[in-house]
Amino acid sequence: MTSAGDPDAPLPDADVAAEAAAEAAAADPAVTSIPPGRPVGRWADLRKRALSAIVLVAVGGAEIWLGGPSFAVLVILLTAAMMWELAKMTAPARENTPIGLAALAAISLGITLIFPDRFTTAFLLVPALAIALTDRRDRRLSSLFSVAIMVAGYGLIDLRMTSGTPVIIWLVLIVVASDVLGYFVGRIVGGPKFWPSVSPKKTWSGTVAGWVGAGLVGIGFWAAGYGTLALVPLSVAIGFAGQMGDIWESWIKRRCGVKDASTLIPGHGGVLDRFDALIGAIVAVMVLGLAGPLPLPELVP
């Protein structure tokens, strides 16, 4: 039984009909009878989305610039929130498990950061083990994604401490440019689907446009003196990894039958919905870095 205040409760039949009529009116100019008091399309929550975006940019930008313990604490909290969302999506009937996994993720990441050692790095795998041992949907897929979340959280803090602010800004801009350019080109040009069985909406045109956007970010950093020309192909590769992070999270949501990971960010869905591409990008940087030094952004004399 669901309560009236439950955001996941199904809408009454009257509300469903009104919502359908509103969407039809937004999609078809010939439809003029829009139910009074009902929002049309996606513009109704524009103010909420804009305010949330301003807060996210302000807090995130300030913490990236400050770095240090406050930045680490913010990343740990975001990592815990993403783990909570993942656990909640894959096992909605287990009310206490998501909170426990969020706490476990925060503790594990904290131990890895406070006691940096190749052995303590194994603590990043603890949440994945906990997910694999509990009854939930797609345990293998969820366990692997939880590893990506933990590695991304650790990598974001490590990159800020060791490589400075330019690397973090570079990563964020790659994700934003790839997403924005890919979205608009994909919508305008359309064409063959990139991976229809996993992500029905993504097209090859949008995917390639995302690579172009990431490459342009690399060119911009190189032109500004923050890296060598090798930064351009690396940016494209990281942009592609970001796209894979987005597809991975979308795949999990689709298999779980949810639209958003949660409602933690007003107008934007969940933390995972906003950071899925960044997860893929950071994991790619960390994995590629194991093979040798990367031409990451830095001020070239």
MIMARKOL-917251 format. One record per residue (C-alpha): x negated, y negated, z. Coordinates in nm, 4 decimals, always signed. Layout:
N
<rec><X>X</X><Y>Y</Y><Z>Z</Z></rec>
...
END
This chain:
301
<rec><X>+0.0000</X><Y>+0.0000</Y><Z>+0.0000</Z></rec>
<rec><X>-0.1333</X><Y>-0.3433</Y><Z>-0.0905</Z></rec>
<rec><X>-0.0629</X><Y>-0.6684</Y><Z>+0.0886</Z></rec>
<rec><X>+0.0458</X><Y>-0.9923</Y><Z>-0.0730</Z></rec>
<rec><X>-0.2936</X><Y>-1.1466</Y><Z>-0.0069</Z></rec>
<rec><X>-0.4881</X><Y>-0.8624</Y><Z>-0.1642</Z></rec>
<rec><X>-0.6664</X><Y>-1.0019</Y><Z>-0.4734</Z></rec>
<rec><X>-0.6824</X><Y>-0.6506</Y><Z>-0.6222</Z></rec>
<rec><X>-0.3091</X><Y>-0.5898</Y><Z>-0.5799</Z></rec>
<rec><X>-0.1170</X><Y>-0.5424</Y><Z>-0.9057</Z></rec>
<rec><X>+0.0892</X><Y>-0.8399</Y><Z>-1.0203</Z></rec>
<rec><X>+0.4690</X><Y>-0.8139</Y><Z>-1.0009</Z></rec>
<rec><X>+0.6429</X><Y>-0.7430</Y><Z>-1.3320</Z></rec>
<rec><X>+0.7607</X><Y>-1.1032</Y><Z>-1.3614</Z></rec>
<rec><X>+0.4064</X><Y>-1.2347</Y><Z>-1.3206</Z></rec>
<rec><X>+0.2720</X><Y>-0.9845</Y><Z>-1.5720</Z></rec>
<rec><X>+0.5316</X><Y>-1.0960</Y><Z>-1.8270</Z></rec>
<rec><X>+0.4553</X><Y>-1.4627</Y><Z>-1.7625</Z></rec>
<rec><X>+0.0824</X><Y>-1.4046</Y><Z>-1.7946</Z></rec>
<rec><X>+0.1342</X><Y>-1.2213</Y><Z>-2.1235</Z></rec>
<rec><X>+0.3502</X><Y>-1.5052</Y><Z>-2.2547</Z></rec>
<rec><X>+0.0896</X><Y>-1.7631</Y><Z>-2.1550</Z></rec>
<rec><X>-0.1885</X><Y>-1.5725</Y><Z>-2.3269</Z></rec>
<rec><X>+0.0261</X><Y>-1.5336</Y><Z>-2.6406</Z></rec>
<rec><X>+0.0907</X><Y>-1.9068</Y><Z>-2.6427</Z></rec>
<rec><X>-0.2792</X><Y>-1.9818</Y><Z>-2.6129</Z></rec>
<rec><X>-0.3653</X><Y>-1.7422</Y><Z>-2.8945</Z></rec>
<rec><X>-0.0794</X><Y>-1.8341</Y><Z>-3.1316</Z></rec>
<rec><X>-0.0075</X><Y>-2.2000</Y><Z>-3.2041</Z></rec>
<rec><X>+0.3392</X><Y>-2.1008</Y><Z>-3.3238</Z></rec>
<rec><X>+0.4377</X><Y>-2.0003</Y><Z>-2.9725</Z></rec>
<rec><X>+0.5601</X><Y>-2.3114</Y><Z>-2.7921</Z></rec>
<rec><X>+0.7497</X><Y>-2.1769</Y><Z>-2.4923</Z></rec>
<rec><X>+0.4893</X><Y>-2.1517</Y><Z>-2.2148</Z></rec>
<rec><X>+0.6227</X><Y>-2.0586</Y><Z>-1.8716</Z></rec>
<rec><X>+0.6079</X><Y>-2.3638</Y><Z>-1.6414</Z></rec>
<rec><X>+0.3415</X><Y>-2.3611</Y><Z>-1.3741</Z></rec>
<rec><X>+0.1325</X><Y>-2.0924</Y><Z>-1.5451</Z></rec>
<rec><X>-0.2262</X><Y>-2.1697</Y><Z>-1.6526</Z></rec>
<rec><X>-0.3090</X><Y>-2.1291</Y><Z>-2.0206</Z></rec>
<rec><X>-0.6130</X><Y>-1.9353</Y><Z>-2.1357</Z></rec>
<rec><X>-0.9420</X><Y>-1.9865</Y><Z>-1.9580</Z></rec>
<rec><X>-0.9164</X><Y>-2.3630</Y><Z>-1.9160</Z></rec>
<rec><X>-0.7147</X><Y>-2.3432</Y><Z>-1.5944</Z></rec>
<rec><X>-1.0156</X><Y>-2.2533</Y><Z>-1.3814</Z></rec>
<rec><X>-1.2567</X><Y>-2.4868</Y><Z>-1.5631</Z></rec>
<rec><X>-1.2861</X><Y>-2.7225</Y><Z>-1.2655</Z></rec>
<rec><X>-1.3531</X><Y>-2.4341</Y><Z>-1.0287</Z></rec>
<rec><X>-1.6126</X><Y>-2.2856</Y><Z>-1.2654</Z></rec>
<rec><X>-1.7834</X><Y>-2.6222</Y><Z>-1.3113</Z></rec>
<rec><X>-1.8056</X><Y>-2.6885</Y><Z>-0.9374</Z></rec>
<rec><X>-1.9420</X><Y>-2.3392</Y><Z>-0.8733</Z></rec>
<rec><X>-2.1979</X><Y>-2.3827</Y><Z>-1.1501</Z></rec>
<rec><X>-2.3138</X><Y>-2.7160</Y><Z>-1.0077</Z></rec>
<rec><X>-2.3610</X><Y>-2.5601</Y><Z>-0.6634</Z></rec>
<rec><X>-2.5470</X><Y>-2.2604</Y><Z>-0.8111</Z></rec>
<rec><X>-2.7812</X><Y>-2.4814</Y><Z>-1.0143</Z></rec>
<rec><X>-2.8440</X><Y>-2.7202</Y><Z>-0.7241</Z></rec>
<rec><X>-2.9162</X><Y>-2.4494</Y><Z>-0.4653</Z></rec>
<rec><X>-3.1102</X><Y>-2.2292</Y><Z>-0.7058</Z></rec>
<rec><X>-3.3157</X><Y>-2.5169</Y><Z>-0.8447</Z></rec>
<rec><X>-3.4036</X><Y>-2.6464</Y><Z>-0.4981</Z></rec>
<rec><X>-3.5085</X><Y>-2.3030</Y><Z>-0.3745</Z></rec>
<rec><X>-3.7165</X><Y>-2.2297</Y><Z>-0.6854</Z></rec>
<rec><X>-3.8978</X><Y>-2.5586</Y><Z>-0.6337</Z></rec>
<rec><X>-3.9458</X><Y>-2.5016</Y><Z>-0.2588</Z></rec>
<rec><X>-4.0451</X><Y>-2.1357</Y><Z>-0.2755</Z></rec>
<rec><X>-4.1753</X><Y>-1.9837</Y><Z>+0.0465</Z></rec>
<rec><X>-3.9635</X><Y>-1.8171</Y><Z>+0.3159</Z></rec>
<rec><X>-3.6376</X><Y>-1.9949</Y><Z>+0.2281</Z></rec>
<rec><X>-3.6573</X><Y>-1.8742</Y><Z>-0.1312</Z></rec>
<rec><X>-3.7327</X><Y>-1.5212</Y><Z>-0.0114</Z></rec>
<rec><X>-3.4345</X><Y>-1.5280</Y><Z>+0.2255</Z></rec>
<rec><X>-3.2042</X><Y>-1.6471</Y><Z>-0.0540</Z></rec>
<rec><X>-3.3207</X><Y>-1.3683</Y><Z>-0.2865</Z></rec>
<rec><X>-3.2785</X><Y>-1.1079</Y><Z>-0.0113</Z></rec>
<rec><X>-2.9208</X><Y>-1.2277</Y><Z>+0.0487</Z></rec>
<rec><X>-2.8435</X><Y>-1.2201</Y><Z>-0.3241</Z></rec>
<rec><X>-2.9908</X><Y>-0.8697</Y><Z>-0.3504</Z></rec>
<rec><X>-2.7746</X><Y>-0.7534</Y><Z>-0.0603</Z></rec>
<rec><X>-2.4672</X><Y>-0.9116</Y><Z>-0.2215</Z></rec>
<rec><X>-2.5350</X><Y>-0.7349</Y><Z>-0.5516</Z></rec>
<rec><X>-2.5796</X><Y>-0.4028</Y><Z>-0.3739</Z></rec>
<rec><X>-2.2497</X><Y>-0.4622</Y><Z>-0.1915</Z></rec>
<rec><X>-2.0763</X><Y>-0.5267</Y><Z>-0.5234</Z></rec>
<rec><X>-2.2264</X><Y>-0.2165</Y><Z>-0.6837</Z></rec>
<rec><X>-2.1232</X><Y>+0.0040</Y><Z>-0.3906</Z></rec>
<rec><X>-1.7744</X><Y>-0.1486</Y><Z>-0.3812</Z></rec>
<rec><X>-1.7182</X><Y>-0.0947</Y><Z>-0.7539</Z></rec>
<rec><X>-1.8346</X><Y>+0.2640</Y><Z>-0.7607</Z></rec>
<rec><X>-1.6616</X><Y>+0.3759</Y><Z>-0.4388</Z></rec>
<rec><X>-1.3706</X><Y>+0.1365</Y><Z>-0.3672</Z></rec>
<rec><X>-1.2112</X><Y>+0.3763</Y><Z>-0.1174</Z></rec>
<rec><X>-1.5144</X><Y>+0.3597</Y><Z>+0.1149</Z></rec>
<rec><X>-1.4561</X><Y>+0.0318</Y><Z>+0.2982</Z></rec>
<rec><X>-1.7600</X><Y>+0.0418</Y><Z>+0.5285</Z></rec>
<rec><X>-2.0160</X><Y>+0.1931</Y><Z>+0.2903</Z></rec>
<rec><X>-2.0693</X><Y>-0.1234</Y><Z>+0.0791</Z></rec>
<rec><X>-2.1567</X><Y>-0.3287</Y><Z>+0.3883</Z></rec>
<rec><X>-2.3951</X><Y>-0.0589</Y><Z>+0.5080</Z></rec>
<rec><X>-2.5683</X><Y>-0.0399</Y><Z>+0.1694</Z></rec>
<rec><X>-2.5977</X><Y>-0.4196</Y><Z>+0.1555</Z></rec>
<rec><X>-2.7656</X><Y>-0.4214</Y><Z>+0.4977</Z></rec>
<rec><X>-2.9895</X><Y>-0.1326</Y><Z>+0.3928</Z></rec>
<rec><X>-3.0954</X><Y>-0.3191</Y><Z>+0.0788</Z></rec>
<rec><X>-3.1785</X><Y>-0.6347</Y><Z>+0.2758</Z></rec>
<rec><X>-3.3813</X><Y>-0.4409</Y><Z>+0.5347</Z></rec>
<rec><X>-3.5643</X><Y>-0.2361</Y><Z>+0.2728</Z></rec>
<rec><X>-3.6576</X><Y>-0.5431</Y><Z>+0.0684</Z></rec>
<rec><X>-3.7620</X><Y>-0.7284</Y><Z>+0.3823</Z></rec>
<rec><X>-3.9923</X><Y>-0.4436</Y><Z>+0.4908</Z></rec>
<rec><X>-4.1505</X><Y>-0.4320</Y><Z>+0.1457</Z></rec>
<rec><X>-4.2207</X><Y>-0.8048</Y><Z>+0.1573</Z></rec>
<rec><X>-4.3373</X><Y>-0.8304</Y><Z>+0.5189</Z></rec>
<rec><X>-4.5661</X><Y>-0.5276</Y><Z>+0.4962</Z></rec>
<rec><X>-4.6954</X><Y>-0.5362</Y><Z>+0.1379</Z></rec>
<rec><X>-4.8496</X><Y>-0.2019</Y><Z>+0.0562</Z></rec>
<rec><X>-4.8142</X><Y>+0.0589</Y><Z>-0.2169</Z></rec>
<rec><X>-4.6528</X><Y>+0.2911</Y><Z>+0.0374</Z></rec>
<rec><X>-4.3974</X><Y>+0.0402</Y><Z>+0.1658</Z></rec>
<rec><X>-4.2969</X><Y>-0.0279</Y><Z>-0.1954</Z></rec>
<rec><X>-4.1174</X><Y>+0.3063</Y><Z>-0.1743</Z></rec>
<rec><X>-3.8589</X><Y>+0.1357</Y><Z>+0.0493</Z></rec>
<rec><X>-3.7180</X><Y>-0.0197</Y><Z>-0.2693</Z></rec>
<rec><X>-3.5866</X><Y>+0.3274</Y><Z>-0.3537</Z></rec>
<rec><X>-3.4013</X><Y>+0.3789</Y><Z>-0.0253</Z></rec>
<rec><X>-3.0691</X><Y>+0.2220</Y><Z>-0.1366</Z></rec>
<rec><X>-3.0750</X><Y>+0.4354</Y><Z>-0.4522</Z></rec>
<rec><X>-3.1163</X><Y>+0.7460</Y><Z>-0.2402</Z></rec>
<rec><X>-2.8232</X><Y>+0.6401</Y><Z>-0.0223</Z></rec>
<rec><X>-2.6046</X><Y>+0.5863</Y><Z>-0.3295</Z></rec>
<rec><X>-2.7057</X><Y>+0.9229</Y><Z>-0.4752</Z></rec>
<rec><X>-2.6091</X><Y>+1.1004</Y><Z>-0.1524</Z></rec>
<rec><X>-2.2611</X><Y>+0.9468</Y><Z>-0.1209</Z></rec>
<rec><X>-1.9515</X><Y>+1.0465</Y><Z>-0.3110</Z></rec>
<rec><X>-1.8868</X><Y>+0.7830</Y><Z>-0.5783</Z></rec>
<rec><X>-1.8395</X><Y>+0.7281</Y><Z>-0.9492</Z></rec>
<rec><X>-2.1434</X><Y>+0.7708</Y><Z>-1.1766</Z></rec>
<rec><X>-2.3969</X><Y>+0.8305</Y><Z>-0.9026</Z></rec>
<rec><X>-2.6929</X><Y>+0.8633</Y><Z>-1.1409</Z></rec>
<rec><X>-2.6084</X><Y>+0.5493</Y><Z>-1.3339</Z></rec>
<rec><X>-2.5420</X><Y>+0.3556</Y><Z>-1.0141</Z></rec>
<rec><X>-2.8587</X><Y>+0.4826</Y><Z>-0.8454</Z></rec>
<rec><X>-3.0738</X><Y>+0.3719</Y><Z>-1.1382</Z></rec>
<rec><X>-2.9062</X><Y>+0.0318</Y><Z>-1.1437</Z></rec>
<rec><X>-2.9640</X><Y>-0.0071</Y><Z>-0.7697</Z></rec>
<rec><X>-3.3366</X><Y>+0.0514</Y><Z>-0.8311</Z></rec>
<rec><X>-3.3273</X><Y>-0.2240</Y><Z>-1.0942</Z></rec>
<rec><X>-3.1579</X><Y>-0.4589</Y><Z>-0.8464</Z></rec>
<rec><X>-3.4194</X><Y>-0.3920</Y><Z>-0.5786</Z></rec>
<rec><X>-3.7135</X><Y>-0.4238</Y><Z>-0.8199</Z></rec>
<rec><X>-3.5691</X><Y>-0.7484</Y><Z>-0.9546</Z></rec>
<rec><X>-3.5304</X><Y>-0.8915</Y><Z>-0.6047</Z></rec>
<rec><X>-3.8855</X><Y>-0.7992</Y><Z>-0.5144</Z></rec>
<rec><X>-4.0196</X><Y>-0.9170</Y><Z>-0.8507</Z></rec>
<rec><X>-3.8496</X><Y>-1.2559</Y><Z>-0.8294</Z></rec>
<rec><X>-4.0118</X><Y>-1.3298</Y><Z>-0.4925</Z></rec>
<rec><X>-4.3486</X><Y>-1.1853</Y><Z>-0.5968</Z></rec>
<rec><X>-4.3595</X><Y>-1.3824</Y><Z>-0.9234</Z></rec>
<rec><X>-4.2729</X><Y>-1.7062</Y><Z>-0.7425</Z></rec>
<rec><X>-4.5530</X><Y>-1.6495</Y><Z>-0.4900</Z></rec>
<rec><X>-4.8215</X><Y>-1.5330</Y><Z>-0.7326</Z></rec>
<rec><X>-4.7421</X><Y>-1.7176</Y><Z>-1.0569</Z></rec>
<rec><X>-4.5560</X><Y>-2.0260</Y><Z>-0.9386</Z></rec>
<rec><X>-4.2507</X><Y>-2.2159</Y><Z>-1.0527</Z></rec>
<rec><X>-4.3124</X><Y>-2.2154</Y><Z>-1.4334</Z></rec>
<rec><X>-4.2630</X><Y>-1.8387</Y><Z>-1.4584</Z></rec>
<rec><X>-3.9286</X><Y>-1.8483</Y><Z>-1.2791</Z></rec>
<rec><X>-3.8050</X><Y>-2.1389</Y><Z>-1.4911</Z></rec>
<rec><X>-3.9236</X><Y>-1.9548</Y><Z>-1.8037</Z></rec>
<rec><X>-3.7265</X><Y>-1.6436</Y><Z>-1.7066</Z></rec>
<rec><X>-3.4110</X><Y>-1.8390</Y><Z>-1.6263</Z></rec>
<rec><X>-3.4293</X><Y>-2.0364</Y><Z>-1.9520</Z></rec>
<rec><X>-3.4811</X><Y>-1.7176</Y><Z>-2.1548</Z></rec>
<rec><X>-3.1696</X><Y>-1.5633</Y><Z>-2.0026</Z></rec>
<rec><X>-2.9630</X><Y>-1.8803</Y><Z>-2.0514</Z></rec>
<rec><X>-3.0803</X><Y>-1.9453</Y><Z>-2.4096</Z></rec>
<rec><X>-3.0319</X><Y>-1.5834</Y><Z>-2.5119</Z></rec>
<rec><X>-2.6854</X><Y>-1.5696</Y><Z>-2.3584</Z></rec>
<rec><X>-2.5588</X><Y>-1.9026</Y><Z>-2.4945</Z></rec>
<rec><X>-2.6947</X><Y>-1.8642</Y><Z>-2.8479</Z></rec>
<rec><X>-2.5920</X><Y>-1.4998</Y><Z>-2.8646</Z></rec>
<rec><X>-2.2402</X><Y>-1.5806</Y><Z>-2.7445</Z></rec>
<rec><X>-2.1669</X><Y>-1.8558</Y><Z>-2.9949</Z></rec>
<rec><X>-2.3311</X><Y>-1.6906</Y><Z>-3.2958</Z></rec>
<rec><X>-2.1641</X><Y>-1.3604</Y><Z>-3.2126</Z></rec>
<rec><X>-1.8238</X><Y>-1.5295</Y><Z>-3.1931</Z></rec>
<rec><X>-1.8704</X><Y>-1.7365</Y><Z>-3.5097</Z></rec>
<rec><X>-2.0527</X><Y>-1.4886</Y><Z>-3.7346</Z></rec>
<rec><X>-1.9278</X><Y>-1.1576</Y><Z>-3.5955</Z></rec>
<rec><X>-2.0228</X><Y>-0.8534</Y><Z>-3.7991</Z></rec>
<rec><X>-2.1302</X><Y>-0.4996</Y><Z>-3.7053</Z></rec>
<rec><X>-2.1277</X><Y>-0.4032</Y><Z>-3.3390</Z></rec>
<rec><X>-2.4582</X><Y>-0.3609</Y><Z>-3.1604</Z></rec>
<rec><X>-2.3603</X><Y>-0.0682</Y><Z>-2.9365</Z></rec>
<rec><X>-1.9840</X><Y>-0.0134</Y><Z>-2.9701</Z></rec>
<rec><X>-1.9617</X><Y>+0.2914</Y><Z>-2.7419</Z></rec>
<rec><X>-2.1134</X><Y>+0.0976</Y><Z>-2.4519</Z></rec>
<rec><X>-2.0421</X><Y>-0.2695</Y><Z>-2.5263</Z></rec>
<rec><X>-1.7575</X><Y>-0.3051</Y><Z>-2.7792</Z></rec>
<rec><X>-1.7777</X><Y>-0.6856</Y><Z>-2.8012</Z></rec>
<rec><X>-2.1495</X><Y>-0.7327</Y><Z>-2.8646</Z></rec>
<rec><X>-2.2516</X><Y>-0.7758</Y><Z>-3.2292</Z></rec>
<rec><X>-2.5834</X><Y>-0.7515</Y><Z>-3.4076</Z></rec>
<rec><X>-2.5551</X><Y>-1.1173</Y><Z>-3.5087</Z></rec>
<rec><X>-2.5196</X><Y>-1.2272</Y><Z>-3.1461</Z></rec>
<rec><X>-2.7956</X><Y>-0.9940</Y><Z>-3.0329</Z></rec>
<rec><X>-3.0444</X><Y>-1.1232</Y><Z>-3.2904</Z></rec>
<rec><X>-2.9416</X><Y>-1.4811</Y><Z>-3.2122</Z></rec>
<rec><X>-3.0255</X><Y>-1.4080</Y><Z>-2.8491</Z></rec>
<rec><X>-3.3734</X><Y>-1.3009</Y><Z>-2.9548</Z></rec>
<rec><X>-3.4110</X><Y>-1.6270</Y><Z>-3.1471</Z></rec>
<rec><X>-3.3034</X><Y>-1.8242</Y><Z>-2.8412</Z></rec>
<rec><X>-3.5589</X><Y>-1.6447</Y><Z>-2.6233</Z></rec>
<rec><X>-3.8286</X><Y>-1.7026</Y><Z>-2.8855</Z></rec>
<rec><X>-3.7494</X><Y>-2.0734</Y><Z>-2.8952</Z></rec>
<rec><X>-3.8011</X><Y>-2.0902</Y><Z>-2.5186</Z></rec>
<rec><X>-4.1421</X><Y>-1.9276</Y><Z>-2.5640</Z></rec>
<rec><X>-4.2287</X><Y>-2.1754</Y><Z>-2.8389</Z></rec>
<rec><X>-4.1229</X><Y>-2.4622</Y><Z>-2.6147</Z></rec>
<rec><X>-4.3484</X><Y>-2.3498</Y><Z>-2.3288</Z></rec>
<rec><X>-4.6392</X><Y>-2.2920</Y><Z>-2.5673</Z></rec>
<rec><X>-4.5919</X><Y>-2.6350</Y><Z>-2.7292</Z></rec>
<rec><X>-4.5804</X><Y>-2.7954</Y><Z>-2.3838</Z></rec>
<rec><X>-4.9140</X><Y>-2.6370</Y><Z>-2.2937</Z></rec>
<rec><X>-4.7751</X><Y>-2.3738</Y><Z>-2.0568</Z></rec>
<rec><X>-4.9120</X><Y>-2.0635</Y><Z>-2.2236</Z></rec>
<rec><X>-5.0645</X><Y>-1.9221</Y><Z>-2.5380</Z></rec>
<rec><X>-4.8926</X><Y>-1.8239</Y><Z>-2.8620</Z></rec>
<rec><X>-4.8638</X><Y>-1.4696</Y><Z>-2.7243</Z></rec>
<rec><X>-4.5899</X><Y>-1.6044</Y><Z>-2.4989</Z></rec>
<rec><X>-4.3502</X><Y>-1.6182</Y><Z>-2.7960</Z></rec>
<rec><X>-4.3232</X><Y>-1.2416</Y><Z>-2.8698</Z></rec>
<rec><X>-4.3227</X><Y>-1.1725</Y><Z>-2.4962</Z></rec>
<rec><X>-4.0258</X><Y>-1.4087</Y><Z>-2.4577</Z></rec>
<rec><X>-3.8358</X><Y>-1.2197</Y><Z>-2.7279</Z></rec>
<rec><X>-3.9058</X><Y>-0.8873</Y><Z>-2.5550</Z></rec>
<rec><X>-3.7929</X><Y>-1.0249</Y><Z>-2.2188</Z></rec>
<rec><X>-3.4824</X><Y>-1.1710</Y><Z>-2.3815</Z></rec>
<rec><X>-3.3932</X><Y>-0.8285</Y><Z>-2.5185</Z></rec>
<rec><X>-3.4451</X><Y>-0.6757</Y><Z>-2.1739</Z></rec>
<rec><X>-3.2064</X><Y>-0.9353</Y><Z>-2.0337</Z></rec>
<rec><X>-2.9446</X><Y>-0.8333</Y><Z>-2.2885</Z></rec>
<rec><X>-2.9859</X><Y>-0.4718</Y><Z>-2.1807</Z></rec>
<rec><X>-2.9312</X><Y>-0.5732</Y><Z>-1.8179</Z></rec>
<rec><X>-2.6074</X><Y>-0.7435</Y><Z>-1.9174</Z></rec>
<rec><X>-2.4897</X><Y>-0.4397</Y><Z>-2.1153</Z></rec>
<rec><X>-2.5814</X><Y>-0.2032</Y><Z>-1.8315</Z></rec>
<rec><X>-2.3741</X><Y>-0.3937</Y><Z>-1.5766</Z></rec>
<rec><X>-2.0836</X><Y>-0.4281</Y><Z>-1.8212</Z></rec>
<rec><X>-2.0951</X><Y>-0.0539</Y><Z>-1.8821</Z></rec>
<rec><X>-2.0693</X><Y>+0.0197</Y><Z>-1.5099</Z></rec>
<rec><X>-1.7771</X><Y>-0.2216</Y><Z>-1.4711</Z></rec>
<rec><X>-1.5963</X><Y>-0.0662</Y><Z>-1.7659</Z></rec>
<rec><X>-1.6389</X><Y>+0.2848</Y><Z>-1.6288</Z></rec>
<rec><X>-1.5135</X><Y>+0.1650</Y><Z>-1.2903</Z></rec>
<rec><X>-1.2155</X><Y>-0.0122</Y><Z>-1.4466</Z></rec>
<rec><X>-1.2929</X><Y>-0.3606</Y><Z>-1.3111</Z></rec>
<rec><X>-1.3239</X><Y>-0.6944</Y><Z>-1.4889</Z></rec>
<rec><X>-1.5627</X><Y>-0.8620</Y><Z>-1.2432</Z></rec>
<rec><X>-1.8090</X><Y>-0.7187</Y><Z>-0.9927</Z></rec>
<rec><X>-1.6351</X><Y>-0.9210</Y><Z>-0.7186</Z></rec>
<rec><X>-1.4874</X><Y>-1.2652</Y><Z>-0.6497</Z></rec>
<rec><X>-1.7797</X><Y>-1.3996</Y><Z>-0.4454</Z></rec>
<rec><X>-1.8459</X><Y>-1.6876</Y><Z>-0.6875</Z></rec>
<rec><X>-1.5253</X><Y>-1.8875</Y><Z>-0.7531</Z></rec>
<rec><X>-1.4440</X><Y>-1.8923</Y><Z>-1.1219</Z></rec>
<rec><X>-1.7451</X><Y>-1.6802</Y><Z>-1.2159</Z></rec>
<rec><X>-1.6754</X><Y>-1.3379</Y><Z>-1.0674</Z></rec>
<rec><X>-1.9514</X><Y>-1.1690</Y><Z>-0.8729</Z></rec>
<rec><X>-2.3215</X><Y>-1.2175</Y><Z>-0.8159</Z></rec>
<rec><X>-2.3963</X><Y>-0.9255</Y><Z>-1.0475</Z></rec>
<rec><X>-2.1920</X><Y>-1.0936</Y><Z>-1.3210</Z></rec>
<rec><X>-2.4225</X><Y>-1.3953</Y><Z>-1.3068</Z></rec>
<rec><X>-2.7568</X><Y>-1.2218</Y><Z>-1.2517</Z></rec>
<rec><X>-2.7277</X><Y>-0.8993</Y><Z>-1.4558</Z></rec>
<rec><X>-2.9372</X><Y>-1.0332</Y><Z>-1.7450</Z></rec>
<rec><X>-3.1950</X><Y>-1.1796</Y><Z>-1.5066</Z></rec>
<rec><X>-3.2261</X><Y>-0.8359</Y><Z>-1.3464</Z></rec>
<rec><X>-3.3170</X><Y>-0.6828</Y><Z>-1.6819</Z></rec>
<rec><X>-3.5628</X><Y>-0.9628</Y><Z>-1.7595</Z></rec>
<rec><X>-3.7482</X><Y>-0.9418</Y><Z>-1.4274</Z></rec>
<rec><X>-3.7642</X><Y>-0.5625</Y><Z>-1.4327</Z></rec>
<rec><X>-3.9181</X><Y>-0.5816</Y><Z>-1.7814</Z></rec>
<rec><X>-4.1841</X><Y>-0.8263</Y><Z>-1.6615</Z></rec>
<rec><X>-4.2686</X><Y>-0.6037</Y><Z>-1.3644</Z></rec>
<rec><X>-4.2866</X><Y>-0.2856</Y><Z>-1.5750</Z></rec>
<rec><X>-4.4900</X><Y>-0.4441</Y><Z>-1.8553</Z></rec>
<rec><X>-4.7203</X><Y>-0.5943</Y><Z>-1.5936</Z></rec>
<rec><X>-4.8177</X><Y>-0.2447</Y><Z>-1.4827</Z></rec>
<rec><X>-4.9873</X><Y>-0.1910</Y><Z>-1.8201</Z></rec>
<rec><X>-5.2042</X><Y>-0.4993</Y><Z>-1.7875</Z></rec>
<rec><X>-5.2044</X><Y>-0.8783</Y><Z>-1.7437</Z></rec>
<rec><X>-4.9220</X><Y>-1.0564</Y><Z>-1.9258</Z></rec>
<rec><X>-4.9484</X><Y>-1.3967</Y><Z>-2.0983</Z></rec>
<rec><X>-4.7095</X><Y>-1.5545</Y><Z>-1.8503</Z></rec>
<rec><X>-4.6475</X><Y>-1.9299</Y><Z>-1.8503</Z></rec>
<rec><X>-4.9180</X><Y>-2.1325</Y><Z>-1.6833</Z></rec>
<rec><X>-5.0657</X><Y>-2.4752</Y><Z>-1.7408</Z></rec>
<rec><X>-5.3334</X><Y>-2.4264</Y><Z>-2.0098</Z></rec>
<rec><X>-5.6205</X><Y>-2.6752</Y><Z>-1.9794</Z></rec>
END
